[in-house]
Amino acid sequence: MIVLNEKDFWRKVVVDTRYCVICFAWPDSRAREIPLSLRLLLHRPEFNTKAKRMGKVIRVSDEKISYYTFHDRQIRTVT
């Protein structure tokens, strides 16, 4: 699932090990940038396989990429 309105999902969505949720913390006017940004995100070593992504909620902003997992709700930051 990919969403733009991260306020509705970040720290609120039910996390499940069968899928991941990716939130883009951008205004709607930047929606057309998502496909390229998503490809770049999915090529990062932290998320480059299905097994590495499942059970995560990922938040992408201009400054950083943050995520938490089904097993650990602590927010982690990717540099």
C-alpha positions, -999 to +999 in steps of 0.1 A: +000+000+000+013+034-009-002+065+007+004+103+005-015+114+036+010+100+061-008+116+091-036+090+086-011+061+087+021+069+105+020+052+139-017+044+134-019+016+108-021-020+118+012-036+110+010-071+095+039-094+084+021-101+051+026-066+037+044-033+041+029+002+041+049+031+025+039+066+034+052+096+014+051+127+036+047+150+006+019+173-006-005+158-032+011+180-059+042+157-057+023+125-064+038+121-098+072+118-082+062+086-063+070+060-090+107+070-093+111+075-055+095+041-049+119+024-072+148+041-055+135+031-021+130-005-031+166-007-044+180+003-010+197-026+009+172-022+038+142-028+016+155-046-016+137-079-010+102-088-002+114-105+030+131-073+042+100-052+035+072-073+049+059-062+083+072-026+080+056+008+079+079+031+061+077+069+060+096+088+032+102+125+036+126+149+020+149+147+050+149+110+059+134+075+056+119+062+088+103+029+096+089+007+124+081-030+123+055-055+133+079-069+159+094-036+171+075-004+172+107+016+178+112+041+149+144+036+130+160+060+105+178+050+073+205+074+062 
